[in-house]
Amino acid sequence: MGDAEIKASQWRVVEVGRVVLFTGGPFKDRLATIVEIIDHKRALVDGPCSKTEAIVPRHATPLSNVILTPITISQLPRAAGNGAVKAAWEKAEVEKKWEESTWAKKREQMQKRRQLSDFERFKVMKLNKQRRFEVRKEFAKVRASAKA
């Protein structure tokens, strides 16, 4: 028989210590971590953020209101208290990891784009046209020199 290679799945698992992002409700766009799994639809979350406006108090939330992120806090015990969660949060540097992720950067860019006025969108369009013109001009020079 041949050798079988068994790999773990790449799915993000609902687990204690998994960092989640709220998609709606009063805590929209805030980070928290799963402290305890209540049942297959709900989890107890706690979000001890360094910014006071981004703190998520400990509460039960439906899993349909959150998105699982790839960030986890390892070795977080089940039903850990606020102090233990905050210490583990800071030790794992969750906020720093989130700010450096491409997901957070894209969300921030989309937020900026949503807040543009009509005239600002027009200016962005004109700059994109200028950039496209310059790129095509350089590409035409390279193509012409390659033929010669």
Beta strands, then each sheet from edge to edge (+ up, - down):
strand 1: 18-22
strand 2: 31-37
strand 3: 42-47
strand 4: 56-62
strand 5: 66-72
sheet 1: 4+ 3- 2+ 1- 5+
end
